[in-house]
Amino acid sequence: WRHQKIAYADDEPVSLHYLYYPEPLAQKLKNSIGNTFVFRMLENAKIEVAQSRFEFGAGGLSAKHADYFQQSPGTPMGHIYFTPQTKDGAPILTGHTIYRSDRFLFAFDVPH
């Protein structure tokens, strides 16, 4: 299954989210999908996420996505690929977020 959602800030499209997930999870999430962000949705559904893999990248906005963002193709965009996993490392779902790199700041606390 695939779910697609655009997030807005002050009526301006700032990110496009894709989620890919199996049928059994689709049935469990069908009443909450799209109502909140993915990690909160999984928490609310009592699905334990033990760890997550994130990949961050950047690239020009594709012609396919230009209309979603009301921007010209080639506009610099950020990309996040993510996969929440069970404690044995099995993927729960996977996702891809395309975001306006001029509208986001990410902060991480990394334990040492």
N, C-alpha and C positions, 0 to 999 in steps of 0.2 A: 504494500500500500504506500501511497505517497500523499503527503499533506503539504500545502503551500500557503504561506501567510506573509503579508506585507505589514511591516510595523511603521507607524508614523510618529513624528514629533512635530507638534504645532502644524498639523495638516500637511506636512512634507514627508514623502516616503523616504525612509532612512535605511531600511534593511528588508531583505527578502529571505525568508526562511523556508527550507525544504526539509521535511522529515521523511525517512523511509523506514518502514517497520513491517513485521510479519502479521498475517491475519489474526492469530490469537491475541496479539497485543492491540490490534485495531479494535477488536470487540471490547476489550477491557477499557480502552481510552475513548470510545466513540462519543461519550457524553461530555468529555472535557477537552477534546482535541481542538486547538485553536483558541481556547479561552484564556490560556496563560502560557508562559514560556515552558519549554520542554522539561527542564529539571524540576520545576515546581509541579508540573503535571504528573511526572513519574512519582514524586514524593506523595502527592495527594492520592494517587492510585495504589499506594503501599507497595511500590516496586522499588526494591533496594538496589541502589547504584553503589557498587563498591569502589569503582575507579572510573575515570573517563580519559579517553585519548583526545587531544586537541592538536590540530595542525593549522597554523596561521600562514596566510600568504597574501599576495596582492596581485592585481592585474587590471587591465583596462576593461571598462564596462562593455559587455558584448552588445551587438545590435539587437539580439533576442531580448535582452533585459532593459534596454534603454528606455522604452516606454513606461515600464514599471516605476523607474526612478525619475522620469521627466528630465533626463540628462542625455548628453550626446554620447554616442559610442566612443569608447576610448577613455572616458573619464576615469581617473584612478579610483579603484574600489578595493576594499579588503575582503578576504575570504577566510572563513573558519569552517573547517571540517571537524566534526566531533562524533564520538561514539561512546556513549555510556556503556559500562560493562558490569557483568555480575562478578562475584568474588572469585570465580574460576576463570575470568577473562573472556567469557562469552559475550558477544555484542547483544545489547537489548534493542537498540535501534541505531540508526546513523543519521546524521544531518549535515546540511551545508547551509551556511549563512553568507549572503553577499551583503556587504554594508558600505555605506558612504564613509570613506576614510576621513573625510573632513568633519564628521559628526560624532565620532566615537573615540573614547579613550579607554584603554584596558589597564587594569592594575592587578598585580598578582602578589600575594604573600607566599613566599617559598620557605618552608621550614628547613633549617640546616642542622 
